[in-house]
Amino acid sequence: MRNPLSQKIIDIQPSGIRKFFDIVNEMDDAISLGVGEPDFDTPWRIREEGIFSLERGRTYYTSNAGLQELRNEICKYLERTIHVTYNPKTETLVTVGGSEAIDIGLRCMLDPGDEVLIPQPSYVSYLPCTVMADGVPVVVPLQDRNEFKLTVEDLEKYTTPKTKVLIMPFPNNPTGAIMTKEDLEPVAEFVKEHDLYVISDEIYSELSYKGKHVSIASLPGMRERTIVINGFSKGFAMTGWRLGYCCGPHCIIEQMTKLHQFAIMCAPTNSQYAAVEGLRNCEDEVEKMRKAYDQRRRFLMHEFKKIGLECFEPFGAFYVFPSIKEFGMTSEEFATKLLEEEKVAVVPGTAFGDCGEGFIRISYAYSLEDLKEAFGRVERFIQRLREEKNGGADATDGGESHA
Ligand SMILES: Cc1ncc(COP(=O)(O)O)c(C=O)c1O
């Protein structure tokens, strides 16, 4: 029999995030600080609207691009949040999470051999989706000395005549880095100069803790070069509803809608009705969640400072990305040992690209009580590691050679 699989999919590595959580689920008394989804239930008004829409028998397909009512609300929302105006009929597509938009965006924009700049550490789907779209992923390693922001110097090193698309992953998962208007401006100039397109993944746009999120699409000359991807999973605590959207130039959205029509048909109808309520009436609920995340973020930064764990201050999403380089082990070794010895799960930085080595991702989408308990354990663990290290140094001083 022939091999039923394509070599392309065989060569793609599975995501490194899940591995630890499968272990955690089987461990009594383990605390996970690993999962990238809100710990809040979806705001009640949204859930109620979902229930109501089922009661009213709204159980049919919507139009391929999504309910017109929802697309109208999405465009109004983007106008008031990122100050970019889109046509709800021709420049807006409702998708199955931001995930689908990333996938079909790349598939509609790439020809074989086109290069895609993927700043890393970043979300795990950009690279495999590029490969499956016959593109060539080009990793742009972000530097901790730049607080994991993307700079023009980074771009200059990796841009070639074949580069077509730049992924902008901000606010960032896993680092929590954001890009301010001043940070984005030179990048936008570079993009225009090199005639690139941008896929801007703004799924964490509501979760910004230093001023409002700024979209690269809002900078001069960038709207026509950018697909803005967003959704309801993070800011509205709706991961399981599987709803996202993208807005951009008609010529790209039109082709994405065609692919979406063939592959998906339409995003879940029930979720679409519920999301209309979310955009119309739930900004205060979203703000309440944002404030709770911010409180947790500040708690963690304070704790890191107290125990002297190096971590730049992240201002977005719900992740912190401390350095564990002082312990002289890999991120994977650190995460495994922490799980085995203190039953706390974090994600090794390398799950988000090789340049995540030396860092771990801690999610603060957990209650303050859980974070306090977990951090007590992390502190104990780190103290032990430091003691062991100092003990080792003494032994070396005693004359043993490790050459
Ligand atoms: C940066 C980023 N983009 C996109 C997604 C996909 O989210 P969803 O498909 O639930 O909208 C995630 C999920 O974790 C993410 O972290």
The ligand as an SDF file (V2000), in Angstrom:
LIG
                    3D

 16 16  0  0  0  0  0  0  0  0999 V2000
   -1.4060   34.5350   19.5020 C   0  0  0  0  0  0  0  0  0  0  0  0
   -2.5780   33.6580   19.2410 C   0  0  0  0  0  0  0  0  0  0  0  0
   -3.1950   33.7660   18.0580 N   0  0  0  0  0  0  0  0  0  0  0  0
   -4.2520   32.9990   17.7650 C   0  0  0  0  0  0  0  0  0  0  0  0
   -4.7350   32.0600   18.6570 C   0  0  0  0  0  0  0  0  0  0  0  0
   -5.9060   31.2350   18.2500 C   0  0  0  0  0  0  0  0  0  0  0  0
   -7.0280   31.5430   18.9950 O   0  0  0  0  0  0  0  0  0  0  0  0
   -8.4890   31.1670   18.5680 P   0  0  0  0  0  0  0  0  0  0  0  0
   -8.4270   30.2630   17.4120 O   0  0  0  0  0  0  0  0  0  0  0  0
   -9.1130   30.5380   19.7620 O   0  0  0  0  0  0  0  0  0  0  0  0
   -9.1500   32.4830   18.2160 O   0  0  0  0  0  0  0  0  0  0  0  0
   -4.1120   31.9080   19.8940 C   0  0  0  0  0  0  0  0  0  0  0  0
   -4.5630   30.8980   20.8590 C   0  0  0  0  0  0  0  0  0  0  0  0
   -3.9430   30.6070   21.8590 O   0  0  0  0  0  0  0  0  0  0  0  0
   -2.9950   32.7340   20.1980 C   0  0  0  0  0  0  0  0  0  0  0  0
   -2.3610   32.6510   21.3720 O   0  0  0  0  0  0  0  0  0  0  0  0
  1  2  1  0
  2  3  1  0
  2 15  2  0
  3  4  2  0
  4  5  1  0
  5  6  1  0
  5 12  2  0
  6  7  1  0
  7  8  1  0
  8  9  2  0
  8 10  1  0
  8 11  1  0
 12 13  1  0
 12 15  1  0
 13 14  2  0
 15 16  1  0
M  END
$$$$
